[in-house]
Amino acid sequence: MLLNIQKYLVFASIFINFTSAQTNQAITICEDKTSTVSCSNNKAITIVRALFGRNRNNRECLFLNGIFRIVKSCSVSGGSTLRRVKDRCEGQQSCQLTASRNIFGDPCMHVKKYLEVVYKCVERQLLVPAMTTITGNMDITIKVRDRIKDPTTISIWILIVAIVGSVVLSFILAVCVVHLFRRKKRNINKKDVVCKYLEREQPVVRKIQCDYQSEISTVSNHLYDALEPDEHSYISVI
């Protein structure tokens, strides 16, 4: 069973890495520059991660106005950057992003920063048509978009559920087998106890039977002697 689980985990790891390598795309936008993120074939953008700042090992965007800037690591909180990028691009077929400290903040002054975005292009889910509500003289248009479900995530969850289900089923079967084995062993032990008891008590039972038969024989002999006719004659008087 453990071997099968290990095989499942190895397969899942290979599947995840292969899928990620095939679908992840990245774009780097230098500070104060604007670039477009887009997907083809009417697919929708889903953001994987985003960073605004600099990784000192990355040599992108090192010059600002022709001047080489100090290289050091700094970044805005990943959560806030990711949230702002998702607000602009999540679920769209294309969007424009500007790497600006006015939008994402300035984690380190005098350092040339960049916006790095990793995203995927996934199949677009059905969109709810726009609904228009008229309130007085104002036209309010509301567009609702279903959450885009990543096929990779769905496949991973299905695989995890299958693995967990097989483990739980194996555990239940093992518990049932152990329970049946213990029950059978308990019944065998009870049978052995009864047999030993009968073997131990059998001589006593036989002795009681012999004494009983002897008593019956003695009583029978006494009755026979009492009823045996003698030489006297008995005359019945009417």
N, C-alpha and C positions, 0 to 999 in steps of 0.2 A: 504494500500500500504506500509506504514512504517513497519507494522508488517511482511509483506512478506520479505522486505529488511533485517530486523533483523534476520529472519530465515535463509536467504541466507548467511549472514555474520557468524552466528554461525556455520552453516554447513561447510563453507569454513575454519574456524578456526580449527574445529575438523578434517577436512580432511587433512589440512596441518600438524597439530601436529601428526596425526596418520601416515601419509606417512613419515615424517621426522624420527619418532621413529623407523619405520620399515627399513629404507634404510640407515640412517647415520651410518658410522663406524668411529672409531677413533684409532689412534696409537700414542704412546709416545716413543720417541727415546732419550735416555740420551746423554748428550754432548760427542762428540768424538766417538760415537757408530754409527753403520750402520744397517739399517733394511730394509726389503722389504715390499712394499705395492703391493697387488695383488688382482685381481678379478677372480672369477671362471666363468665357462660356457661361455667363450669368451666374457665376458662383459668388458666394458672400465671404467677406473678411471676418475672421475670428482671431482676436489677438491672443497670443500665447504669453509673451512677456514684453516689457518695455523698460528702458533705462535712459535717464538723462543725466549726463555727467561725463566721466571719463574713467576708463580702465588704463592704468599706466602701461600695460603690455600691448595696448592697441595703438597703432600709429596713424589712425584716421584723424583727419582734421587737426593737424598740429600747428598750422599757420593761421594767424589772425591778422588780416590787413598786411600780409606779407612779412609779418614778424613771427619768429619761432617762439612759442610759449612754453612755459614750464610744464613738464610732464609729471603728473601725480594722479593718484586715484581719488575720485570723489564722485558722489552720485546723490541724487534726490531719492527720498524714500520710494522704494519700488512700488509700493501700493498706490501712492498718490499719482505717480507717473502712469502706471498701468490704467488707473481709473480714468484719467484725462484722455489717454489715447483711445480707450474703449468708447468713451462718450462721443468721440469724433468718428470712429471707424467701424465699430462692431456692427456686423450685419449689413454693411454697405458693400456695394460692388466696387466702389472706388472712393477715396477720400484724400484730402490734402492735409499734411502735417507740417508745422513750422517748429523748428528747434529753437525755441526762444525762452530765455530765463524769465520773461514776463508771464509766460504761460506755466512753466514747470518749476520756477524758482531758480535761485543761484546758489548751488551748494559750495562752490569755491570760486572766488574772484580771481581774475587774471589768469585763468586757465581756460584754454580753448576746449569747449565741451561739444558734445554731439548727442543726438537722439537715436538710440538703437531700438528698433522694433522687430520682433519676431512674430510672424503671423502665419495663418493657414488659409487656404481657399477651400471652402467646403460647399457642398450642394445646398442651394437656398431652399429653405422650407417654405411652405405655403404662407403667404402674407395675407392678413385680414385686410380687405379693401378699406380704403379711407372712408371715414364716416363724418359727415358734415352736419353740424347742429347750428341752427340759426337762433341767436338770442338777441332780440331787439334788432339793432342795426349792425351787430357784429357777427361775422362768420368765423366760427371756430372749427378748425379741421383737426381731427384726431387720427393719427395713424398708429395702429397696433401691430407689433411684430412679434411673432412667436420666437421663443428662444431657439437659436440654431444649435442643433445637436451634432456634435462631432462624431462621425462614424467610428473613428478610432476609439474614442471613449466608450461608446456603446459596446463595441467588440470586446474591449478589455473587461468591462463589467460583466458581460455574458460569460466570459472565460472564468472570471473570479467566482461567479455564482455557481458555475459547473463544478469547479474544484471544491468549493466549500460544501456543495451538496453531496459530492462523492465521499468526502471525508466524514460528514455527518452520517451518511448511510452506512459506511463501513463501521463507524463507531457503534451505531445501533445494532447492527448484525453481530458485532463482537460481544456486546452486552447480552444479547439474546442467547448466543451460544454458551457463554459462561453461566448464565442463569439455568439453562437446561442441563448443563453438565453437573452443576451443584445439586440441582433437584434430583437428578438420577442417582448421584452418589449418595444423597441423603436417604433415598428409598432403599438403596442397596444396604446401607448401614442398618436401617430399621429391620430389614429382612434378616440380616445376620444376627441381630440381637434376639429376635424372636426364635430363630433356629437354635441359638446357643441356650436360650432359656428352656426350650423344650427338651434339648439334649440333657441339660442339667437336672430337670425335674422328672424325666422319664423313669428313672429307677424308683423314685418315691411313688409315682403313679402306679407302677407295676406292683409294688409292695402292698399298696392300699387295695388294689384289685385282688391280690392273692389272699389277704386277710379277710376281705369281704366274702370271697368264695368259700373260705374255710369256715367262717361263721355260719353261712347259709347251710353248708354241709352238716355242721354239728346240730343245728336246730332241726334239720330234716331227720336226722337219726333219732333225736329225742322224741319227736312226734311219732315216728314209726314204732318205737319201743312202747310208747304209751297206748297206742291203738292196737297192738298185737293181742289177739285173743288168748285167754288162759284156759285152765281146765274146769273152771267153775261154770255152772249153768245158771242162767238168769231167766226167771219166770215173770213174765209181765202180768201185772194184776190190772184187771179192767174194772 
